[in-house]
């Protein structure tokens, strides 16, 4: 009720057990169960592509199935947690699927830059190096 009264959305994030062996939530199913039990539009999943790729893969089908519960998305490439293009996630496909599924929120960059700041942002077109919504991002 406090979230609803203040108009705030709280997000729940699952982390991978390789980097965080004692963390309680490690699967999308854990976040979904909490959101369903709380049953409020003010409690959503924070879908971190890095953590979920490490734990369960299947990013696109998971996004398509649960997009209505996703309140925020964070990205880093797996397995090294650097910028897109340094690992195994095909970000063009995943971001396109996110947009096509109807996600309208923000995509946060939560990676450890490899190289200089300019190198860490090379994957992102210069015009998009500002705060943009997923629907505006073209990779």
N, CA, C and O atoms as CSV, one atom per row, in Angstrom:
chain,resi,resn,atom,element,x,y,z
A,1,UNK,N,N,0.814,-1.221,0.000
A,1,UNK,CA,C,0.000,0.000,0.000
A,1,UNK,C,C,0.850,1.277,0.000
A,1,UNK,O,O,0.465,2.278,-0.604
A,2,UNK,N,N,2.005,1.242,0.676
A,2,UNK,CA,C,2.869,2.426,0.722
A,2,UNK,C,C,3.415,2.757,-0.660
A,2,UNK,O,O,3.527,3.929,-1.020
A,3,UNK,N,N,3.754,1.738,-1.431
A,3,UNK,CA,C,4.234,1.964,-2.796
A,3,UNK,C,C,3.133,2.584,-3.645
A,3,UNK,O,O,3.370,3.538,-4.386
A,4,UNK,N,N,1.934,2.037,-3.530
A,4,UNK,CA,C,0.816,2.541,-4.310
A,4,UNK,C,C,0.498,3.987,-3.954
A,4,UNK,O,O,0.257,4.806,-4.841
A,5,UNK,N,N,0.494,4.309,-2.653
A,5,UNK,CA,C,0.203,5.672,-2.205
A,5,UNK,C,C,1.221,6.672,-2.726
A,5,UNK,O,O,0.874,7.807,-3.054
A,6,UNK,N,N,2.474,6.254,-2.803
A,6,UNK,CA,C,3.528,7.170,-3.248
A,6,UNK,C,C,3.773,7.119,-4.746
A,6,UNK,O,O,4.525,7.937,-5.275
A,7,UNK,N,N,3.149,6.169,-5.440
A,7,UNK,CA,C,3.331,6.060,-6.885
A,7,UNK,C,C,4.674,5.477,-7.285
A,7,UNK,O,O,5.139,5.685,-8.406
A,8,UNK,N,N,5.295,4.749,-6.372
A,8,UNK,CA,C,6.622,4.179,-6.614
A,8,UNK,C,C,6.494,2.712,-7.011
A,8,UNK,O,O,5.633,1.995,-6.502
A,9,UNK,N,N,7.356,2.274,-7.922
A,9,UNK,CA,C,7.427,0.865,-8.292
A,9,UNK,C,C,8.730,0.301,-7.733
A,9,UNK,O,O,9.814,0.811,-8.018
A,10,UNK,N,N,8.612,-0.744,-6.943
A,10,UNK,CA,C,9.784,-1.441,-6.397
A,10,UNK,C,C,10.097,-2.612,-7.313
A,10,UNK,O,O,9.192,-3.275,-7.821
A,11,UNK,N,N,11.383,-2.863,-7.522
A,11,UNK,CA,C,11.766,-3.998,-8.349
A,11,UNK,C,C,12.538,-5.021,-7.531
A,11,UNK,O,O,13.263,-4.689,-6.593
A,12,UNK,N,N,12.355,-6.273,-7.920
A,12,UNK,CA,C,13.024,-7.404,-7.284
A,12,UNK,C,C,14.026,-7.933,-8.293
A,12,UNK,O,O,13.684,-8.140,-9.458
A,13,UNK,N,N,15.267,-8.155,-7.858
A,13,UNK,CA,C,16.293,-8.629,-8.790
A,13,UNK,C,C,16.861,-9.966,-8.345
A,13,UNK,O,O,17.198,-10.162,-7.178
A,14,UNK,N,N,16.960,-10.871,-9.292
A,14,UNK,CA,C,17.650,-12.141,-9.059
A,14,UNK,C,C,19.093,-11.984,-9.529
A,14,UNK,O,O,19.353,-11.368,-10.563
A,15,UNK,N,N,20.024,-12.541,-8.769
A,15,UNK,CA,C,21.440,-12.491,-9.124
A,15,UNK,C,C,21.947,-13.895,-9.409
A,15,UNK,O,O,21.348,-14.876,-8.968
A,16,UNK,N,N,23.047,-13.996,-10.144
A,16,UNK,CA,C,23.579,-15.328,-10.437
A,16,UNK,C,C,24.354,-15.866,-9.239
A,16,UNK,O,O,24.976,-15.115,-8.488
A,17,UNK,N,N,24.300,-17.165,-9.086
A,17,UNK,CA,C,24.939,-17.802,-7.932
A,17,UNK,C,C,26.445,-17.989,-8.110
A,17,UNK,O,O,27.127,-18.368,-7.158
A,18,UNK,N,N,26.976,-17.736,-9.297
A,18,UNK,CA,C,28.423,-17.826,-9.510
A,18,UNK,C,C,29.128,-16.645,-8.839
A,18,UNK,O,O,30.151,-16.817,-8.176
A,19,UNK,N,N,28.575,-15.454,-9.017
A,19,UNK,CA,C,29.141,-14.241,-8.417
A,19,UNK,C,C,28.611,-14.002,-7.006
A,19,UNK,O,O,29.268,-13.353,-6.192
A,20,UNK,N,N,27.426,-14.525,-6.722
A,20,UNK,CA,C,26.731,-14.258,-5.464
A,20,UNK,C,C,26.195,-15.567,-4.891
A,20,UNK,O,O,24.986,-15.797,-4.909
A,21,UNK,N,N,27.074,-16.425,-4.384
A,21,UNK,CA,C,26.653,-17.777,-3.993
A,21,UNK,C,C,25.627,-17.847,-2.863
A,21,UNK,O,O,24.965,-18.874,-2.717
A,22,UNK,N,N,25.474,-16.814,-2.075
A,22,UNK,CA,C,24.518,-16.873,-0.960
A,22,UNK,C,C,23.252,-16.060,-1.216
A,22,UNK,O,O,22.404,-15.947,-0.331
A,23,UNK,N,N,23.113,-15.494,-2.415
A,23,UNK,CA,C,21.944,-14.658,-2.699
A,23,UNK,C,C,20.692,-15.516,-2.794
A,23,UNK,O,O,20.730,-16.608,-3.361
A,24,UNK,N,N,19.599,-15.040,-2.253
A,24,UNK,CA,C,18.364,-15.808,-2.151
A,24,UNK,C,C,17.673,-16.044,-3.497
A,24,UNK,O,O,17.221,-17.156,-3.768
A,25,UNK,N,N,17.587,-15.028,-4.329
A,25,UNK,CA,C,16.865,-15.127,-5.597
A,25,UNK,C,C,17.853,-15.309,-6.744
A,25,UNK,O,O,18.741,-14.479,-6.936
A,26,UNK,N,N,17.703,-16.393,-7.508
A,26,UNK,CA,C,18.641,-16.670,-8.603
A,26,UNK,C,C,17.952,-17.036,-9.915
A,26,UNK,O,O,18.633,-17.332,-10.896
A,27,UNK,N,N,16.642,-17.024,-9.956
A,27,UNK,CA,C,15.900,-17.429,-11.155
A,27,UNK,C,C,14.759,-16.444,-11.427
A,27,UNK,O,O,14.241,-15.803,-10.513
A,28,UNK,N,N,14.387,-16.340,-12.689
A,28,UNK,CA,C,13.223,-15.534,-13.045
A,28,UNK,C,C,11.982,-16.052,-12.329
A,28,UNK,O,O,11.135,-15.265,-11.906
A,29,UNK,N,N,11.872,-17.357,-12.194
A,29,UNK,CA,C,10.707,-17.943,-11.522
A,29,UNK,C,C,10.556,-17.444,-10.094
A,29,UNK,O,O,9.434,-17.289,-9.610
A,30,UNK,N,N,11.669,-17.190,-9.413
A,30,UNK,CA,C,11.608,-16.652,-8.049
A,30,UNK,C,C,10.986,-15.257,-8.048
A,30,UNK,O,O,10.126,-14.945,-7.224
A,31,UNK,N,N,11.438,-14.422,-8.991
A,31,UNK,CA,C,10.896,-13.062,-9.063
A,31,UNK,C,C,9.426,-13.077,-9.452
A,31,UNK,O,O,8.625,-12.330,-8.890
A,32,UNK,N,N,9.072,-13.915,-10.402
A,32,UNK,CA,C,7.679,-14.017,-10.858
A,32,UNK,C,C,6.774,-14.445,-9.709
A,32,UNK,O,O,5.687,-13.894,-9.536
A,33,UNK,N,N,7.213,-15.414,-8.934
A,33,UNK,CA,C,6.392,-15.882,-7.813
A,33,UNK,C,C,6.126,-14.761,-6.810
A,33,UNK,O,O,5.006,-14.610,-6.324
A,34,UNK,N,N,7.148,-13.984,-6.507
A,34,UNK,CA,C,6.960,-12.868,-5.564
A,34,UNK,C,C,5.973,-11.848,-6.138
A,34,UNK,O,O,5.051,-11.412,-5.449
A,35,UNK,N,N,6.171,-11.477,-7.397
A,35,UNK,CA,C,5.274,-10.497,-8.024
A,35,UNK,C,C,3.833,-11.007,-8.039
A,35,UNK,O,O,2.902,-10.247,-7.773
A,36,UNK,N,N,3.651,-12.274,-8.346
A,36,UNK,CA,C,2.298,-12.833,-8.386
A,36,UNK,C,C,1.667,-12.886,-7.001
A,36,UNK,O,O,0.474,-12.622,-6.852
A,37,UNK,N,N,2.452,-13.222,-5.997
A,37,UNK,CA,C,1.900,-13.279,-4.629
A,37,UNK,C,C,1.540,-11.892,-4.110
A,37,UNK,O,O,0.512,-11.721,-3.454
A,38,UNK,N,N,2.381,-10.902,-4.401
A,38,UNK,CA,C,2.101,-9.535,-3.958
A,38,UNK,C,C,0.926,-8.968,-4.753
A,38,UNK,O,O,0.085,-8.252,-4.209
A,39,UNK,N,N,0.877,-9.295,-6.046
A,39,UNK,CA,C,-0.229,-8.909,-6.917
A,39,UNK,C,C,-0.486,-7.403,-6.911
A,39,UNK,O,O,-1.599,-6.944,-6.651
A,40,UNK,N,N,0.558,-6.658,-7.201
A,40,UNK,CA,C,0.443,-5.201,-7.281
A,40,UNK,C,C,1.252,-4.696,-8.474
A,40,UNK,O,O,2.359,-5.177,-8.718
A,41,UNK,N,N,0.714,-3.738,-9.214
A,41,UNK,CA,C,1.496,-3.158,-10.314
A,41,UNK,C,C,2.696,-2.356,-9.815
A,41,UNK,O,O,3.493,-1.868,-10.615
A,42,UNK,N,N,2.824,-2.220,-8.510
A,42,UNK,CA,C,3.931,-1.465,-7.925
A,42,UNK,C,C,5.087,-2.356,-7.476
A,42,UNK,O,O,6.035,-1.876,-6.853
A,43,UNK,N,N,5.014,-3.650,-7.788
A,43,UNK,CA,C,6.113,-4.582,-7.519
A,43,UNK,C,C,6.384,-5.335,-8.808
A,43,UNK,O,O,5.522,-6.053,-9.315
A,44,UNK,N,N,7.584,-5.166,-9.330
A,44,UNK,CA,C,7.957,-5.728,-10.625
A,44,UNK,C,C,9.334,-6.379,-10.553
A,44,UNK,O,O,10.071,-6.221,-9.580
A,45,UNK,N,N,9.654,-7.113,-11.610
A,45,UNK,CA,C,10.964,-7.768,-11.731
A,45,UNK,C,C,11.982,-6.805,-12.350
A,45,UNK,O,O,11.667,-6.039,-13.261
A,46,UNK,N,N,13.176,-6.865,-11.844
A,46,UNK,CA,C,14.297,-6.157,-12.465
A,46,UNK,C,C,15.075,-7.227,-13.224
A,46,UNK,O,O,15.772,-8.043,-12.622
A,47,UNK,N,N,14.952,-7.217,-14.533
A,47,UNK,CA,C,15.521,-8.272,-15.366
A,47,UNK,C,C,16.917,-7.867,-15.810
A,47,UNK,O,O,17.082,-6.997,-16.665
A,48,UNK,N,N,17.908,-8.499,-15.224
A,48,UNK,CA,C,19.312,-8.220,-15.524
A,48,UNK,C,C,19.811,-9.296,-16.480
A,48,UNK,O,O,19.947,-10.460,-16.103
A,49,UNK,N,N,20.081,-8.899,-17.713
A,49,UNK,CA,C,20.474,-9.860,-18.742
A,49,UNK,C,C,21.733,-10.630,-18.371
A,49,UNK,O,O,21.835,-11.824,-18.653
A,50,UNK,N,N,22.673,-9.971,-17.752
A,50,UNK,CA,C,23.909,-10.646,-17.346
A,50,UNK,C,C,23.618,-11.782,-16.371
A,50,UNK,O,O,24.028,-12.920,-16.598
A,51,UNK,N,N,22.920,-11.478,-15.298
A,51,UNK,CA,C,22.635,-12.492,-14.279
A,51,UNK,C,C,21.772,-13.626,-14.838
A,51,UNK,O,O,22.037,-14.799,-14.575
A,52,UNK,N,N,20.749,-13.277,-15.601
A,52,UNK,CA,C,19.849,-14.311,-16.091
A,52,UNK,C,C,20.487,-15.165,-17.184
A,52,UNK,O,O,20.173,-16.351,-17.294
A,53,UNK,N,N,21.370,-14.593,-17.987
A,53,UNK,CA,C,22.100,-15.403,-18.965
A,53,UNK,C,C,23.007,-16.401,-18.249
A,53,UNK,O,O,23.101,-17.560,-18.652
A,54,UNK,N,N,23.667,-15.953,-17.196
A,54,UNK,CA,C,24.536,-16.853,-16.436
A,54,UNK,C,C,23.745,-17.981,-15.787
A,54,UNK,O,O,24.228,-19.111,-15.710
A,55,UNK,N,N,22.538,-17.688,-15.320
A,55,UNK,CA,C,21.771,-18.681,-14.572
A,55,UNK,C,C,20.912,-19.593,-15.443
A,55,UNK,O,O,20.855,-20.801,-15.211
A,56,UNK,N,N,20.243,-19.021,-16.445
A,56,UNK,CA,C,19.272,-19.846,-17.151
A,56,UNK,C,C,19.204,-19.632,-18.650
A,56,UNK,O,O,18.523,-20.393,-19.336
A,57,UNK,N,N,19.884,-18.625,-19.188
A,57,UNK,CA,C,19.803,-18.400,-20.633
A,57,UNK,C,C,18.377,-18.123,-21.063
A,57,UNK,O,O,17.573,-17.621,-20.278
A,58,UNK,N,N,18.064,-18.444,-22.299
A,58,UNK,CA,C,16.697,-18.276,-22.830
A,58,UNK,C,C,16.142,-16.883,-22.576
A,58,UNK,O,O,14.987,-16.735,-22.176
A,59,UNK,N,N,16.957,-15.866,-22.808
A,59,UNK,CA,C,16.551,-14.497,-22.506
A,59,UNK,C,C,15.308,-14.067,-23.281
A,59,UNK,O,O,14.374,-13.513,-22.700
A,60,UNK,N,N,15.295,-14.317,-24.576
A,60,UNK,CA,C,14.178,-13.849,-25.400
A,60,UNK,C,C,12.867,-14.534,-25.027
A,60,UNK,O,O,11.873,-13.836,-24.829
A,61,UNK,N,N,12.809,-15.869,-24.921
A,61,UNK,CA,C,11.543,-16.480,-24.502
A,61,UNK,C,C,11.084,-16.018,-23.115
A,61,UNK,O,O,9.887,-15.870,-22.870
A,62,UNK,N,N,12.030,-15.794,-22.225
A,62,UNK,CA,C,11.673,-15.325,-20.880
A,62,UNK,C,C,11.085,-13.925,-20.940
A,62,UNK,O,O,10.081,-13.645,-20.284
A,63,UNK,N,N,11.692,-13.055,-21.709
A,63,UNK,CA,C,11.168,-11.694,-21.878
A,63,UNK,C,C,9.767,-11.752,-22.471
A,63,UNK,O,O,8.853,-11.093,-21.975
A,64,UNK,N,N,9.597,-12.529,-23.518
A,64,UNK,CA,C,8.288,-12.627,-24.174
A,64,UNK,C,C,7.213,-13.133,-23.218
A,64,UNK,O,O,6.077,-12.659,-23.248
A,65,UNK,N,N,7.567,-14.082,-22.382
A,65,UNK,CA,C,6.593,-14.672,-21.467
A,65,UNK,C,C,6.248,-13.753,-20.299
A,65,UNK,O,O,5.108,-13.741,-19.834
A,66,UNK,N,N,7.231,-12.980,-19.820
A,66,UNK,CA,C,7.035,-12.239,-18.568
A,66,UNK,C,C,7.153,-10.714,-18.702
A,66,UNK,O,O,7.311,-10.023,-17.696
A,67,UNK,N,N,7.081,-10.192,-19.902
A,67,UNK,CA,C,7.303,-8.756,-20.091
A,67,UNK,C,C,6.384,-7.896,-19.225
A,67,UNK,O,O,6.787,-6.816,-18.795
A,68,UNK,N,N,5.173,-8.344,-18.963
A,68,UNK,CA,C,4.245,-7.535,-18.155
A,68,UNK,C,C,4.709,-7.396,-16.710
A,68,UNK,O,O,4.263,-6.492,-16.004
A,69,UNK,N,N,5.594,-8.274,-16.263
A,69,UNK,CA,C,6.116,-8.202,-14.895
A,69,UNK,C,C,7.474,-7.518,-14.809
A,69,UNK,O,O,7.991,-7.310,-13.711
A,70,UNK,N,N,8.052,-7.167,-15.943
A,70,UNK,CA,C,9.386,-6.552,-15.944
A,70,UNK,C,C,9.255,-5.045,-15.788
A,70,UNK,O,O,8.650,-4.369,-16.620
A,71,UNK,N,N,9.837,-4.528,-14.701
A,71,UNK,CA,C,9.772,-3.100,-14.412
A,71,UNK,C,C,11.037,-2.353,-14.766
A,71,UNK,O,O,11.020,-1.128,-14.880
A,72,UNK,N,N,12.137,-3.070,-14.942
A,72,UNK,CA,C,13.408,-2.443,-15.303
A,72,UNK,C,C,14.320,-3.510,-15.878
A,72,UNK,O,O,14.277,-4.669,-15.466
A,73,UNK,N,N,15.148,-3.109,-16.834
A,73,UNK,CA,C,16.105,-4.017,-17.462
A,73,UNK,C,C,17.499,-3.441,-17.298
A,73,UNK,O,O,17.715,-2.241,-17.465
A,74,UNK,N,N,18.440,-4.311,-16.970
A,74,UNK,CA,C,19.854,-3.926,-16.884
A,74,UNK,C,C,20.645,-4.842,-17.805
A,74,UNK,O,O,20.297,-6.008,-17.993
A,75,UNK,N,N,21.718,-4.294,-18.379
A,75,UNK,CA,C,22.500,-5.113,-19.300
A,75,UNK,C,C,23.986,-5.076,-18.996
A,75,UNK,O,O,24.539,-4.071,-18.550
A,76,UNK,N,N,24.602,-6.206,-19.257
A,76,UNK,CA,C,26.044,-6.424,-19.292
A,76,UNK,C,C,26.209,-7.726,-20.041
A,76,UNK,O,O,25.335,-8.590,-19.976
A,77,UNK,N,N,27.309,-7.883,-20.752
A,77,UNK,CA,C,27.518,-9.115,-21.502
A,77,UNK,C,C,28.010,-10.210,-20.568
A,77,UNK,O,O,28.676,-9.942,-19.568
A,78,UNK,N,N,27.675,-11.426,-20.906
A,78,UNK,CA,C,28.113,-12.585,-20.121
A,78,UNK,C,C,29.160,-13.344,-20.929
A,78,UNK,O,O,29.067,-13.375,-22.157
A,79,UNK,N,N,30.128,-13.943,-20.302
A,79,UNK,CA,C,30.249,-14.194,-18.875
A,79,UNK,C,C,31.094,-13.190,-18.095
A,79,UNK,O,O,31.236,-13.341,-16.882
A,80,UNK,N,N,31.654,-12.182,-18.738
A,80,UNK,CA,C,32.627,-11.315,-18.058
A,80,UNK,C,C,32.086,-10.007,-17.508
A,80,UNK,O,O,32.823,-9.262,-16.863
A,81,UNK,N,N,30.831,-9.715,-17.747
A,81,UNK,CA,C,30.163,-8.507,-17.251
A,81,UNK,C,C,30.732,-7.208,-17.840
A,81,UNK,O,O,30.752,-6.165,-17.186
A,82,UNK,N,N,31.191,-7.304,-19.089
A,82,UNK,CA,C,31.651,-6.105,-19.783
A,82,UNK,C,C,30.551,-5.621,-20.730
A,82,UNK,O,O,29.439,-6.150,-20.723
A,83,UNK,N,N,30.869,-4.622,-21.535
A,83,UNK,CA,C,29.898,-4.022,-22.440
A,83,UNK,C,C,29.442,-5.023,-23.513
A,83,UNK,O,O,30.127,-6.006,-23.798
A,84,UNK,N,N,28.266,-4.745,-24.100
A,84,UNK,CA,C,27.781,-5.584,-25.187
A,84,UNK,C,C,28.845,-5.739,-26.275
A,84,UNK,O,O,29.559,-4.798,-26.623
A,85,UNK,N,N,28.920,-6.969,-26.799
A,85,UNK,CA,C,29.893,-7.273,-27.842
A,85,UNK,C,C,31.145,-7.951,-27.324
A,85,UNK,O,O,32.020,-8.316,-28.110
A,86,UNK,N,N,31.245,-8.124,-26.024
A,86,UNK,CA,C,32.443,-8.742,-25.441
A,86,UNK,C,C,32.177,-10.165,-24.951
A,86,UNK,O,O,33.067,-10.814,-24.403
A,87,UNK,N,N,30.964,-10.638,-25.148
A,87,UNK,CA,C,30.616,-11.968,-24.639
A,87,UNK,C,C,29.652,-12.682,-25.555
A,87,UNK,O,O,29.743,-12.569,-26.778
A,88,UNK,N,N,28.732,-13.415,-24.967
A,88,UNK,CA,C,27.891,-14.331,-25.730
A,88,UNK,C,C,26.479,-13.847,-26.021
A,88,UNK,O,O,25.774,-14.485,-26.802
A,89,UNK,N,N,26.039,-12.748,-25.426
A,89,UNK,CA,C,24.657,-12.279,-25.641
A,89,UNK,C,C,24.577,-11.504,-26.955
A,89,UNK,O,O,25.401,-10.626,-27.212
A,90,UNK,N,N,23.600,-11.823,-27.771
A,90,UNK,CA,C,23.367,-11.110,-29.036
A,90,UNK,C,C,22.390,-9.976,-28.732
A,90,UNK,O,O,21.175,-10.144,-28.826
A,91,UNK,N,N,22.938,-8.829,-28.371
A,91,UNK,CA,C,22.121,-7.730,-27.864
A,91,UNK,C,C,21.148,-7.167,-28.885
A,91,UNK,O,O,20.054,-6.743,-28.511
A,92,UNK,N,N,21.505,-7.148,-30.151
A,92,UNK,CA,C,20.556,-6.641,-31.153
A,92,UNK,C,C,19.272,-7.448,-31.118
A,92,UNK,O,O,18.177,-6.885,-31.154
A,93,UNK,N,N,19.404,-8.764,-31.048
A,93,UNK,CA,C,18.215,-9.623,-31.007
A,93,UNK,C,C,17.451,-9.466,-29.693
A,93,UNK,O,O,16.223,-9.375,-29.693
A,94,UNK,N,N,18.164,-9.435,-28.592
A,94,UNK,CA,C,17.500,-9.365,-27.290
A,94,UNK,C,C,16.796,-8.019,-27.115
A,94,UNK,O,O,15.655,-7.981,-26.657
A,95,UNK,N,N,17.448,-6.926,-27.469
A,95,UNK,CA,C,16.811,-5.612,-27.339
A,95,UNK,C,C,15.638,-5.462,-28.291
A,95,UNK,O,O,14.634,-4.837,-27.949
A,96,UNK,N,N,15.759,-6.037,-29.492
A,96,UNK,CA,C,14.636,-6.002,-30.432
A,96,UNK,C,C,13.446,-6.786,-29.864
A,96,UNK,O,O,12.302,-6.342,-29.964
A,97,UNK,N,N,13.721,-7.943,-29.274
A,97,UNK,CA,C,12.655,-8.754,-28.674
A,97,UNK,C,C,12.010,-8.022,-27.503
A,97,UNK,O,O,10.796,-8.094,-27.312
A,98,UNK,N,N,12.811,-7.330,-26.734
A,98,UNK,CA,C,12.295,-6.552,-25.604
A,98,UNK,C,C,11.312,-5.491,-26.107
A,98,UNK,O,O,10.223,-5.326,-25.556
A,99,UNK,N,N,11.708,-4.790,-27.142
A,99,UNK,CA,C,10.859,-3.761,-27.737
A,99,UNK,C,C,9.591,-4.385,-28.331
A,99,UNK,O,O,8.486,-3.899,-28.092
A,100,UNK,N,N,9.755,-5.464,-29.107
A,100,UNK,CA,C,8.623,-6.119,-29.753
A,100,UNK,C,C,7.638,-6.697,-28.735
A,100,UNK,O,O,6.442,-6.786,-29.010
A,101,UNK,N,N,8.135,-7.085,-27.569
A,101,UNK,CA,C,7.263,-7.628,-26.523
A,101,UNK,C,C,6.447,-6.533,-25.835
A,101,UNK,O,O,5.504,-6.825,-25.101
A,102,UNK,N,N,6.812,-5.276,-26.075
A,102,UNK,CA,C,6.044,-4.169,-25.519
A,102,UNK,C,C,6.671,-3.473,-24.328
A,102,UNK,O,O,6.036,-2.624,-23.703
A,103,UNK,N,N,7.918,-3.822,-24.001
A,103,UNK,CA,C,8.582,-3.165,-22.870
A,103,UNK,C,C,8.794,-1.691,-23.197
A,103,UNK,O,O,9.312,-1.355,-24.262
A,104,UNK,N,N,8.393,-0.815,-22.283
A,104,UNK,CA,C,8.508,0.628,-22.491
A,104,UNK,C,C,9.411,1.317,-21.475
A,104,UNK,O,O,9.544,2.541,-21.496
A,105,UNK,N,N,10.029,0.552,-20.593
A,105,UNK,CA,C,10.852,1.133,-19.540
A,105,UNK,C,C,12.265,1.429,-19.994
A,105,UNK,O,O,12.581,1.390,-21.183
A,106,UNK,N,N,13.093,1.720,-19.033
A,106,UNK,CA,C,14.487,2.039,-19.297
A,106,UNK,C,C,15.343,0.777,-19.332
A,106,UNK,O,O,14.992,-0.253,-18.757
A,107,UNK,N,N,16.470,0.889,-20.020
A,107,UNK,CA,C,17.483,-0.158,-20.044
A,107,UNK,C,C,18.732,0.464,-19.435
A,107,UNK,O,O,19.327,1.377,-20.007
A,108,UNK,N,N,19.124,-0.043,-18.263
A,108,UNK,CA,C,20.295,0.484,-17.574
A,108,UNK,C,C,21.556,-0.265,-17.976
A,108,UNK,O,O,21.546,-1.485,-18.140
A,109,UNK,N,N,22.632,0.476,-18.129
A,109,UNK,CA,C,23.928,-0.127,-18.445
A,109,UNK,C,C,24.640,-0.391,-17.132
A,109,UNK,O,O,25.053,0.540,-16.441
A,110,UNK,N,N,24.783,-1.668,-16.789
A,110,UNK,CA,C,25.423,-2.025,-15.531
A,110,UNK,C,C,26.545,-3.009,-15.815
A,110,UNK,O,O,26.489,-4.181,-15.443
A,111,UNK,N,N,27.567,-2.490,-16.489
A,111,UNK,CA,C,28.689,-3.351,-16.815
A,111,UNK,C,C,30.003,-2.728,-16.389
A,111,UNK,O,O,30.098,-1.524,-16.147
A,112,UNK,N,N,31.011,-3.580,-16.305
A,112,UNK,CA,C,32.365,-3.136,-15.991
A,112,UNK,C,C,33.022,-2.810,-17.323
A,112,UNK,O,O,33.304,-3.719,-18.103
A,113,UNK,N,N,33.275,-1.524,-17.604
A,113,UNK,CA,C,33.827,-1.163,-18.907
A,113,UNK,C,C,35.175,-1.841,-19.171
A,113,UNK,O,O,36.059,-1.872,-18.315
A,114,UNK,N,N,35.297,-2.374,-20.368
A,114,UNK,CA,C,36.567,-2.934,-20.802
A,114,UNK,C,C,37.190,-1.912,-21.743
A,114,UNK,O,O,36.597,-1.561,-22.763
A,115,UNK,N,N,38.376,-1.438,-21.406
A,115,UNK,CA,C,39.009,-0.396,-22.198
A,115,UNK,C,C,38.591,0.979,-21.705
A,115,UNK,O,O,38.127,1.135,-20.575
A,116,UNK,N,N,38.761,1.973,-22.568
A,116,UNK,CA,C,38.407,3.348,-22.218
A,116,UNK,C,C,36.894,3.522,-22.222
A,116,UNK,O,O,36.161,2.647,-22.684
A,117,UNK,N,N,36.439,4.638,-21.713
A,117,UNK,CA,C,35.011,4.938,-21.718
A,117,UNK,C,C,34.482,4.947,-23.148
A,117,UNK,O,O,33.403,4.420,-23.420
A,118,UNK,N,N,35.246,5.547,-24.059
A,118,UNK,CA,C,34.827,5.583,-25.463
A,118,UNK,C,C,34.698,4.168,-26.025
A,118,UNK,O,O,33.747,3.878,-26.751
A,119,UNK,N,N,35.636,3.293,-25.701
A,119,UNK,CA,C,35.570,1.902,-26.167
A,119,UNK,C,C,34.392,1.166,-25.540
A,119,UNK,O,O,33.758,0.328,-26.180
A,120,UNK,N,N,34.111,1.485,-24.292
A,120,UNK,CA,C,33.012,0.824,-23.590
A,120,UNK,C,C,31.647,1.239,-24.122
A,120,UNK,O,O,30.653,0.554,-23.884
A,121,UNK,N,N,31.593,2.360,-24.845
A,121,UNK,CA,C,30.338,2.842,-25.413
A,121,UNK,C,C,30.269,2.686,-26.932
A,121,UNK,O,O,29.282,3.087,-27.548
A,122,UNK,N,N,31.300,2.112,-27.536
A,122,UNK,CA,C,31.324,1.977,-29.003
A,122,UNK,C,C,30.144,1.202,-29.549
A,122,UNK,O,O,29.698,1.470,-30.665
A,123,UNK,N,N,29.634,0.258,-28.801
A,123,UNK,CA,C,28.505,-0.557,-29.265
A,123,UNK,C,C,27.237,0.264,-29.411
A,123,UNK,O,O,26.331,-0.118,-30.152
A,124,UNK,N,N,27.162,1.386,-28.712
A,124,UNK,CA,C,25.970,2.225,-28.683
A,124,UNK,C,C,26.156,3.410,-29.631
A,124,UNK,O,O,27.096,4.187,-29.461
A,125,UNK,N,N,25.274,3.563,-30.632
A,125,UNK,CA,C,25.418,4.713,-31.533
A,125,UNK,C,C,25.520,6.018,-30.747
A,125,UNK,O,O,24.842,6.191,-29.734
A,126,UNK,N,N,26.355,6.923,-31.208
A,126,UNK,CA,C,26.635,8.161,-30.478
A,126,UNK,C,C,25.358,8.913,-30.108
A,126,UNK,O,O,25.254,9.448,-29.004
A,127,UNK,N,N,24.408,8.958,-31.003
A,127,UNK,CA,C,23.160,9.696,-30.738
A,127,UNK,C,C,22.380,9.094,-29.585
A,127,UNK,O,O,21.572,9.784,-28.963
A,128,UNK,N,N,22.604,7.817,-29.284
A,128,UNK,CA,C,21.871,7.149,-28.212
A,128,UNK,C,C,22.610,7.154,-26.884
A,128,UNK,O,O,22.167,6.493,-25.945
A,129,UNK,N,N,23.714,7.869,-26.771
A,129,UNK,CA,C,24.482,7.886,-25.529
A,129,UNK,C,C,23.926,8.911,-24.550
A,129,UNK,O,O,24.618,9.827,-24.106
A,130,UNK,N,N,22.683,8.726,-24.240
A,130,UNK,CA,C,21.947,9.542,-23.291
A,130,UNK,C,C,20.882,8.645,-22.698
A,130,UNK,O,O,20.847,7.455,-23.011
A,131,UNK,N,N,20.031,9.161,-21.872
A,131,UNK,CA,C,18.956,8.356,-21.312
A,131,UNK,C,C,17.894,8.152,-22.391
A,131,UNK,O,O,17.295,9.111,-22.878
A,132,UNK,N,N,17.674,6.899,-22.751
A,132,UNK,CA,C,16.674,6.583,-23.767
A,132,UNK,C,C,15.825,5.412,-23.292
A,132,UNK,O,O,16.262,4.598,-22.479
A,133,UNK,N,N,14.626,5.342,-23.804
A,133,UNK,CA,C,13.748,4.204,-23.526
A,133,UNK,C,C,14.054,3.089,-24.539
A,133,UNK,O,O,14.603,3.345,-25.611
A,134,UNK,N,N,13.694,1.862,-24.183
A,134,UNK,CA,C,13.952,0.726,-25.065
A,134,UNK,C,C,13.347,0.954,-26.451
A,134,UNK,O,O,13.935,0.546,-27.452
A,135,UNK,N,N,12.188,1.596,-26.521
A,135,UNK,CA,C,11.530,1.828,-27.803
A,135,UNK,C,C,12.318,2.789,-28.681
A,135,UNK,O,O,12.106,2.824,-29.893
A,136,UNK,N,N,13.226,3.573,-28.094
A,136,UNK,CA,C,14.031,4.518,-28.856
A,136,UNK,C,C,15.381,3.937,-29.273
A,136,UNK,O,O,16.039,4.483,-30.159
A,137,UNK,N,N,15.796,2.845,-28.651
A,137,UNK,CA,C,17.123,2.310,-28.858
A,137,UNK,C,C,17.190,1.437,-30.103
A,137,UNK,O,O,16.444,0.465,-30.223
A,138,UNK,N,N,18.052,1.768,-31.000
A,138,UNK,CA,C,18.261,0.995,-32.212
A,138,UNK,C,C,19.725,0.566,-32.241
A,138,UNK,O,O,20.625,1.398,-32.356
A,139,UNK,N,N,19.950,-0.732,-32.136
A,139,UNK,CA,C,21.326,-1.249,-32.133
A,139,UNK,C,C,21.560,-1.992,-33.429
A,139,UNK,O,O,22.651,-2.516,-33.652
